[in-house]
Amino acid sequence: MQAGTLRQALLFALLPVALAFDGAPRYDRWEVIGPGGGGGIFLPTISPHDANLLLVSCDMTGAYISHDGGRSWRMFNLGGPMAFFVFDPVDPKVIYAKTAAGPPSMKHDRPPSSSALFRSVDSGITWRRVRTDSDTGGSLSSLAVDPADSKVLYAASQTDRAYAFQVSTDWGKNWRTVADLRDGAVKIFIDPLSAPSGRTIYVIGNSSVSVRNQDGSWRIGTPVPGLEGLGANDHGLQPPLVSAGFDNRGGKPIIYTVAGVGVFVSEDGGQTWRRALLPPLSTPLAPVAVATSLGHPDVAYVSYNTPRGHPAVESFFGVAKTADRGRTWKLVWKESRSSAPNVHDSWISERFGPGWGGNPFDLGVAPTNPDICYGTDSGRTMRTTDGGATWEGTYANGLPDGTYTTTGLDVTTNYGVHFDPFDLKRMFISYTDIGLFRSENGGKSWINSTTGVPDRWVNTTYWIAFDPDVRGRAWGAMSATHDLPRPKMFAHGSSPTSFEGGVCRSDDGARTWKCSSQGMPETAVTHILLDPNSPTNARVLYATGFGRGVFKSTDGGNHWEPKNAGIREKEPLAWRLVRGVNGVLYLLVARRSDDGSIGGDGDGALYRSADGADHWTRIRLPEGVNGPHGLGMDPKDSQRLYLAAWGRRPKHHAIGGGIFLSTDGGAAWRQALDKDQHVYDITVDPRDPRILYACGFEASAWRSTDRGESWQRIRGFNFKWGHRVIPDPVDPNKIYITTYGGSVWHGPAEGDSNAQEDIVSSEESSSATPVYAGPS
């Protein structure tokens, strides 16, 4: 048996085990839990061979594949958000995926995303890198595979503002430039009936269509009226502003594009254009995205909304459909403040209303069936299989008891997994954007748990703390501001003192809440800490107000007072608190700067208090470090500290990050891990202080069994942006990992040594040498 065949046989042998988890099958011992949904979802792309096989991407680095028409999804990770997906029209198992480089604003705040072209030859189970931007000196903006020969690839490569049309005849190992593209390139379409020796190729550019004729000559069509360009959107992703298809008669493609406030159609391959008028209603419709079926271009779908600021009698959004190339339209999805009767969403519309997700900003139609269309928005993936007559959410399944479970399409940011000490089956995930979620059955299904939280604070729950001695009592750190402590939240001059939020208290096991912030100004509370030695009738609590500092309560959270004596920062970005067994407190102040500098007012800091936060003393950070992010303490040795540090990027490479160890209470530090320069947090296993965990933003989680002296990567967890590790209190052999955009992972504490990770070889994928992989 060949190596490739053996590998695939082993992978499919794991499938029955994977199916035991909720959501789509995985090829390891991990599962992703939560209610599903959330985050910006893009690029619904359906196979031309099987309408049940499709992919979507998100703005949080993950990609998702479904083999059953969106009923279940498996997350896979290639190191960054996707720019596009392309199916091989000949081989149904071959898929291409292009990762997009992160936006410039991310370059210091987060590790930059890689930009590379990957190929899978096993229907998305594993991926190998074909080329990177550095290999060829340009970034791929579009790709197409020859409709009769899988070896032949056509691509548009961008260098600064110049575009080149390139061809490979060996599956992408080598490329040659055959033409310059004056108008750029968004998508490439190949006439399947043209001669293989001289393909007719349509390159849709920024404002017009360039055509490569069968004799190799090029011509450019008429610009689309009023078009301002089809360039990539703010996320660096390929825009959903153009779509095309060929009817069964062959010839020139039918092209649809969104331009300004209109939809335009070309029936002659971009030589001429006509405006497709949307329904003449009292409220003008603003088109957002358009998609047609590659094999049935008479049918197209347009996502629309009411223009902002328009004095409309009625404000609504949804999807319109045409079956006659844009001459007439029908509103097949129309919603406003209430759900439409033919739109059957899952929990997002139920909890926040249909306007939370809004109209799709990306659409995808099945190449072989124009009745199948997917729409993705800022939290949902919606599907129709009957030409728009009905729509349903595919990101979560509702259960008879009113709870929800994910289908595997998880694009949510979270900070902690919390357990009721009196009932470990009652567990919670503290989320950004969607607030706090609760499970009563050990994580099998979920329901929102923010009843009573002020509406303006519902957005984010950063942390909750349970009273270990009083059943049902808990406190929550709630805020209207998400994504802290990322500098992007205050990078444009806004003061963090303007952030809203506060502390809430629950007396029924965190099912319902009430505000408990008297004496505390409005502030984004990011952490709350309980002194377990304080009297049960007068609990001592500490809270961090991001931009305000530390607050303390001595009456169970009813009243608060600031405790900032000794803290130097004018607006201290108080992020996390840690309490040692000896009662000593530590405060982590987040870094304000994101420009790679050190030694200025933007540095983060670490403080210590031995008198219950009455006075704080600054601790010297390790040399070159100004981004303290998390702190762990040995419960048997209060002088042994573990610091998680966020690296800074003064030039091309991050420095000053990783894990640092002190054995003298922070007087001196030495580096214990430098492979990951963006470590979010450190966790000491409460069962065994020799065991430590760490996680960060470089597709890795780490485990140490010797008190931090050495570290091993936890195999199988490879989501790009990880937050923190929480040991499973029920099963000592498992852990939970919270993430920035991939919900919560649950799996083996030691990692899965047999896990089939998405990229076949991590070493190859991170090297500077292009990896070639033809069919195996």
Secondary structure by P-SEA (a helix, b strand, c coil): ccaaaaaaaaaaaacccccccccccccccccccccccccccccccccccccccbbbbccccbbbbbcccccbbbbbbccccccccccccccccbbbbbbbcccccccccccbbbbbbbbbcccccbbbbccccccccbbbcccccccccccbbbbbbbcccbbbbbbbcccccbbbbccccccccccccccccccccccbbbbbcccbbbbbccccbbbbcccccccccccccccccccccccccccccccccccccccccbbbbbcccccbbbbbccccccbbbbbcbbbbbcccccbbbbbbbccccccccccbbbbbbbcccccccccccccccccccccccccccccccccccccccbbbbccccccbbbbbcccbbbbbcccccbbbbcccccccccbbbbccccbbbbcccccccccccccccccccccbbbbcccccbbbbcccccccccccccccccccccccccccccccccccccccccccccccccccccbbbbbcccccbbbbccccccccccccccccccccccbbbbbbbcccccbbbbcccccbbbbcccccccccccccccccccccbbbbbbcccccccccccccccbbbbbcccccbbbbbbcccccccccccccccccccbbbbbbbbbbcccccccccbbbbcccccbbbbcccccccccccccccccccbbbbbcccccccccccccccccccccccccccccccccccccccbbbbccccccccccccccccccccccccccccccbbbbbccc
